[in-house]
Amino acid sequence: MASDTDDDREETWSEFRDCVNMAPQELEDWLDTEESKSVGDSDGGESTGHRSGRRIVAIKRTNKGDLTDSQWEHMDKVVGYIHRHLAQRPDGDIEDTDWRYSLMNWGHDPLKAD
């Protein structure tokens, strides 16, 4: 859980901006695809990653000073998820993999250049 110190928030902000490399509109367009909806854990409804993607779009469209505690916590969660998932990169071409699609639901396209 994020603490409320300015230093921690700055670090969260910086890491979130580094990890989430998809623009809000790009992420929204992705979330509308069947590939996006086909991955992730769900109980028959929307997957965790898909729901997260919608929250990320809202966060990216919110001014930094207007972010809620809940949004800051979600940013921490997103950074952690992306770091963990990147460490599990499969061998070979990743373009059409569930691994990439899951990351994209969390706002990170591993095929984009840094």
C-alpha positions in Angstrom: 0.0 0.0 0.0 1.4 3.4 -0.9 2.2 5.7 1.9 1.3 9.3 1.5 4.7 10.9 1.5 5.5 13.1 -1.4 8.6 11.1 -2.2 6.6 7.9 -2.4 4.0 9.5 -4.6 6.8 11.0 -6.9 8.3 7.5 -7.2 4.9 6.0 -8.0 4.1 8.7 -10.5 7.5 8.2 -12.3 7.3 4.4 -12.3 3.6 4.5 -13.5 4.6 6.8 -16.4 7.5 4.6 -17.3 5.5 1.3 -17.2 2.2 2.5 -18.8 3.4 3.1 -22.3 0.0 3.2 -24.0 -1.9 6.5 -24.4 -5.4 6.7 -23.0 -7.2 6.6 -26.4 -4.9 3.8 -27.6 -5.7 1.8 -24.4 -9.4 2.5 -24.8 -9.3 1.2 -28.4 -7.4 -1.9 -27.3 -9.9 -2.6 -24.5 -12.7 -2.8 -27.1 -11.0 -5.7 -29.0 -11.9 -9.3 -28.6 -8.2 -10.1 -27.9 -8.3 -7.8 -24.9 -11.5 -9.4 -23.6 -10.1 -12.9 -24.2 -7.4 -12.9 -21.5 -7.2 -12.6 -17.8 -9.0 -14.1 -14.8 -12.7 -13.4 -14.5 -15.8 -15.0 -12.9 -17.7 -14.8 -16.2 -17.7 -11.0 -16.1 -15.0 -8.5 -16.9 -11.4 -9.7 -16.2 -9.3 -8.1 -13.5 -6.9 -6.7 -16.2 -9.7 -5.3 -18.3 -11.2 -3.5 -15.4 -7.7 -2.2 -14.5 -7.3 -0.9 -18.0 -10.4 1.2 -17.7 -9.1 2.6 -14.4 -5.7 3.4 -16.0 -7.5 5.4 -18.7 -9.2 7.4 -16.0 -6.0 7.9 -14.1 -4.1 9.0 -17.2 -6.8 11.6 -17.9 -6.7 13.0 -14.3 -4.5 15.8 -13.3 -1.8 14.6 -10.9 -3.0 16.9 -8.2 -6.5 15.6 -8.5 -5.7 11.8 -8.1 -7.5 10.1 -5.2 -5.9 7.8 -2.7 -7.6 4.9 -4.4 -6.0 5.9 -7.8 -2.6 6.2 -6.2 -3.0 2.7 -4.8 -4.1 1.4 -8.2 -1.0 3.0 -9.8 1.2 1.1 -7.3 -0.7 -2.1 -8.2 -0.2 -1.5 -11.9 3.5 -1.0 -11.6 3.9 -4.1 -9.5 1.8 -6.2 -12.0 3.8 -5.0 -15.0 7.1 -5.6 -13.4 6.1 -9.2 -12.3 4.6 -10.0 -15.7 7.6 -8.7 -17.7 9.8 -11.1 -15.7 7.7 -14.0 -17.1 8.3 -13.1 -20.8 7.9 -16.2 -22.9 10.4 -17.3 -25.6 9.8 -16.5 -29.2 7.5 -14.2 -31.0 5.2 -12.5 -28.4 3.1 -10.4 -30.8 -0.1 -12.6 -30.7 0.3 -14.1 -27.2 -2.0 -14.0 -24.1 1.1 -12.7 -22.2 1.3 -9.6 -24.4 -2.5 -9.1 -24.4 -2.6 -9.3 -20.6 0.1 -6.7 -20.3 -1.7 -4.4 -22.8 -4.8 -4.6 -20.6 -2.6 -3.1 -17.8 -1.5 -0.3 -20.2 1.9 -1.8 -21.3 2.7 -2.9 -24.8 6.0 -4.8 -24.7 6.4 -4.4 -28.5 6.7 -0.6 -28.2 10.1 0.9 -28.2 11.1 2.5 -24.9 
